[in-house]
């Protein structure tokens, strides 16, 4: 039988063990952190080999994990940014400065390019 509390406890153990990093979703306009729908990024990409997956599968997701790990290693506090119509992969804060980062492995059409660029449209204080 599924027990939500037990599941949550196991997730917290995994986070505490530093196998995964929990990244909260952040409302860019309202400047609030959402209480749910966090994203989890694996800390050691080698763990993915335990399930015998090919290293070239899901490269976009793996790149996001590497970017999350790099930002954390450099001392940034990271969140996933949410605007009305889009999601920013990372809102990185350090020394009272905020950076907005999109990660995309392959842009092979104008549609994908526009989706990635348009994610920045909902940022109130963005500088062009």
C-alpha positions in Angstrom: 0.0 0.0 0.0 1.3 3.5 -0.9 1.9 5.7 2.1 2.6 9.3 1.2 4.3 10.1 4.5 6.7 7.2 4.1 7.5 8.1 0.6 8.2 11.7 1.6 10.5 10.5 4.4 12.5 8.3 1.9 12.8 11.3 -0.5 14.2 13.4 2.4 16.7 10.7 3.2 17.9 10.7 -0.4 18.3 14.5 -0.3 20.1 14.4 3.0 22.5 11.8 1.6 23.4 14.3 -1.2 22.6 11.9 -4.0 20.0 14.4 -5.3 19.5 18.1 -4.9 16.0 19.5 -4.4 15.4 22.7 -6.3 12.3 24.7 -5.6 10.1 26.4 -8.1 10.0 30.2 -7.8 7.4 32.6 -9.0 9.5 35.3 -10.8 6.9 38.0 -10.8 5.6 37.4 -7.2 9.0 36.6 -5.8 7.6 33.6 -3.9 8.9 30.0 -3.6 6.2 27.4 -4.3 5.6 24.8 -1.6 5.2 21.9 -4.0 6.3 20.6 -7.4 10.1 20.8 -6.7 12.6 19.4 -9.2 15.3 17.0 -8.3 18.7 16.9 -9.9 21.1 14.0 -9.5 24.4 14.9 -7.9 26.6 12.2 -9.5 25.9 11.4 -13.1 27.6 8.1 -12.8 24.7 6.8 -10.7 22.6 6.8 -13.9 24.8 4.0 -15.2 23.5 1.7 -12.5 20.3 1.2 -14.5 22.5 0.5 -17.5 21.2 3.4 -19.5 23.2 4.7 -22.5 25.0 7.9 -21.7 23.6 9.6 -24.8 20.0 9.1 -23.7 18.1 12.2 -22.4 21.0 14.5 -22.9 19.0 17.6 -22.2 18.1 16.4 -18.8 21.6 15.4 -18.1 22.9 18.8 -19.1 20.4 20.4 -16.7 21.8 18.2 -13.9 25.4 19.2 -14.7 24.4 22.9 -14.8 22.6 22.6 -11.5 25.7 21.0 -9.9 28.0 23.6 -11.4 26.0 26.5 -10.1 25.8 24.9 -6.7 29.5 24.3 -6.7 30.1 28.0 -7.5 28.0 29.0 -4.5 24.8 30.0 -6.2 21.4 29.5 -4.6 19.2 28.1 -7.4 15.5 27.8 -8.1 13.5 26.9 -11.2 11.8 30.1 -12.4 8.1 30.2 -13.3 6.4 32.9 -15.3 2.8 33.0 -16.5 3.6 31.1 -19.8 7.0 29.6 -19.3 9.6 28.1 -17.1 13.2 29.3 -16.7 15.5 26.4 -16.1 17.5 28.2 -13.4 17.2 31.4 -11.4 20.7 31.6 -9.9 21.4 34.1 -7.1 24.7 35.1 -5.6 26.1 38.3 -4.0 22.7 40.0 -4.5 22.8 39.4 -8.2 20.3 37.2 -10.1 21.0 35.3 -13.3 18.4 33.6 -15.5 19.7 30.5 -17.3 18.1 28.3 -20.0 19.7 25.0 -20.8 19.0 23.3 -24.2 20.9 20.4 -25.7 19.7 20.8 -29.3 18.0 23.6 -31.1 17.0 22.2 -34.5 14.0 24.4 -35.3 12.8 28.0 -35.1 10.0 26.7 -32.8 12.5 25.4 -30.2 14.6 28.5 -30.5 11.6 30.7 -29.9 10.4 28.6 -26.9 13.8 28.9 -25.3 14.1 32.7 -25.9 10.5 33.5 -25.1 10.9 32.0 -21.6 12.7 35.2 -20.7 9.7 37.4 -21.7 8.0 37.1 -18.3 11.0 38.5 -16.3 10.0 41.9 -14.9 13.5 43.3 -14.2 15.3 41.7 -17.2 17.8 43.9 -18.9 18.0 43.8 -22.7 
